[in-house]
Each structure stands twice: as C-alpha cells, then as structure tokens.
Amino acid sequence: MNQMNTEPHTSEAQGIAVGSSFYAAMRILPRAQRDAMFQIYSFCRQVDDIADSDGPRDVRLAALQQWRVDIDALYAGHPPARVRDYVAPIAQFGMRREDFIAVIDGMEMDVPADIRAPDDATLDLYCDRVASAVGRLSVKVFGLPDDDGILLAHHLGRALQLTNILRDIDEDAGIGRLYLPREMLFHAGITSSDPDVVIASPALPKVCAPLVLRARAHFKKSDEIMKRNKRRNVRAPRIMSKYYGRILELLVKRGFALPRDPVRLGKASKMAILLRYAII
C-alpha cells in the first residue's frame, strides 16, 4: 500500500487515475519531468500490484525478485524491454538504482506474511521504502538540491504514508493487514494484532492520535523545506502535501471511532488547492 494509491476513472495511456492527487500534481510539470514521473508511477504501480495480488506468495516473491534483476540490468546498461523507457529519464535526472530497489524491498515486506502490528522501527522502515524512496526518485526529477531533496522525501513521504495508513485502516483490515504499530496498540490497552479485533476496539482512537501528531509533524517539516526552495521546483510536491494534509484533517474531524465513513477530498477542494499552488 503506497502513497500513489488511485481511484477509478484512469488515464488509458498511463493507467493513472485522472481525478487523483498524483495525476493533478504531475500534469502541471514540463513534459520531460511529467514523463519521468509517470515512469516512476508505472514502476511503483507494477510492483505494488504484485505485492497486493492474491497469487501464491512464492510466485509474488519471484516476480519481485525479477524486478530487482531487471533494475540491475537497467543500470548495467542492458535494460530488458519493460524498463527500456526508463533509460532516458534516468540519464536526464540521475535517479538512483538504490531507490528503485528500496521500493521493491518495501513492497516485499507485505508478501512473506501480511504485515500485522509491526514494531515502530519496522513501520518507519516500511514508510521509508514504499513512500520516501519514491520521494527520493521524485525530487531528482523536480530538480531540488540533494540535501533538501532527501530531507523533503524523508518527511513528505512519511507524512503521506501515515495519512494513507490512517485513512485505510478498515480497507487494510479487509485484506488481513494492520499497519498500526504494536507499541501504540499496547499503550492503548489493545493486546491483539488481529486486524478485525483492532478496528472494532473502542480504544482505536487512542492508537490513531499519536500517528496523527507524527504525520502533522512531518507535514510541517516538509513545508519548511519547500518554503526555502524555488517555487517551480516544489509545485508538485506542495500540491500532494496540501491534498493529503487536508485528508488528514478530515480524518481527525470524522474521528476514528465506529462508525467510520470513508473520507475523500471533494472536487471543489482539489480544484482550490490546484489553483492556489499551481496557477496563482
């Protein structure tokens, strides 16, 4: 489950949800940057689909390993057909092999067994791999300086992923996964790691509250980094940040006790963010 989740109504050419925050944020980029970001998206989507499929676990592990082999071949100068289109963006923007591999490693964390109540360090590693590593690839394309780019990827990636986790608690439980850290569960008095038990617990809001604070802190840090960089270099990540920051606050307003209606950002709110941070 990575931060590039999409909704229905996809772009036929790219398989990208036209109404998604990712699509809106990337469409404002110049052509070369936009194409590079769509390549990153395509890669993430393909490895995520493997991890989230209902195929045998050994088959999924083998498929992810083949992606590692293909990425290694790509960087060795012998790209297989499915990654041949990555050659030009990598040459132009300097995206690192290690970050592609980290994304695969993150997706693989869900495959040997479904993640259920990881310890806090494992949750942070998961967020780094499935979200911040995507950010490290992306900031190369956006043109941020290396130091601030890595910092932005660290904080914004975690902010987006924690928001995803808080938004998708019930959906994840439906496929047997629980990303809430065990330390926070224990602190709230929940000793079970069964997703169905946890999502029905009246103590769930106590588990979610510190994750909300953590996500807000990461959003704040990412805002500080973006403010000190050129506006044109941070337009796309700023739009993503504002979309997801708004979703987080809608989750807080709704609350985490039962019943929990799905939270989505409306078209008017999306358009307001887009106008403010992309056009005005």
C-alpha positions, 0 to 999 in steps of 0.5 A: 500500500503506497502513497500513489494509491488511485481511484477509478476513472484512469488515464488509458495511456498511463493507467493513472487515475485522472481525478487523483492527487498524483495525476493533478500534481504531475500534469502541471510539470514540463513534459520531460519531468511529467514523463519521468514521473509517470515512469516512476508511477508505472514502476511503483504501480507494477510492483505494488500490484504484485505485492497486493495480488492474491497469487501464491506468495512464492510466485509474488516473491519471484516476480519481485525478485525479477524486478530487482534483476531487471533494475540491475540490468537497467543500470548495467546498461542492458535494460530488458524491454519493460524498463527500456523507457526508463533509460532516458529519464534516468540519464536526464535526472540521475535517479538512483538504482538504490531507490528503485530497489528500496521500493521493491524491498518495501513492497516485499515486506507485505508478501512473506506474511501480511504485515500485522502490528509491526514494531515502530522501527519496522513501520518507519522502515516500511514508510521509508521504502514504499513512500520516501524512496519514491520521494527520493526518485521524485525530487531528482526529477523536480530538480531540488538540491540533494540535501533538501531533496532527501530531507523533503522525501524523508518527511513528505513521504512519511507524512503521506504514508501515515495519512494513507495508513490512517485513512485505510485502516478498515480497507487494510483490515479487509485484506488481513493487514494492520499497519498500526504499530504494536507499541501504540496498540499496547499503550492503548490497552489493545493486546491483539494484532488481529486486524478485525479485533483492532478496528472494532476496539473502542480504544482505536482512537487512542492508537490513531492520535499519536500517528496523527501528531507524527504525520502533522509533524512531518507535514510541517517539516516538509513545508519548511523545506519547500518554503526555502526552495524555488517555487517551480521546483516544489509545485508538485510536491506542495500540491500532494502535501496540501491534498493529503494534509487536508485528508488528514484533517478530515480524518481527525474531524470524522474521528476514528471511532465506529462508525467510520465513513470513508473520507475523500477530498471533494472536487471543489477542494482539489480544484482550490488547492490546484489553483492556489499552488499551481496557477496563482 
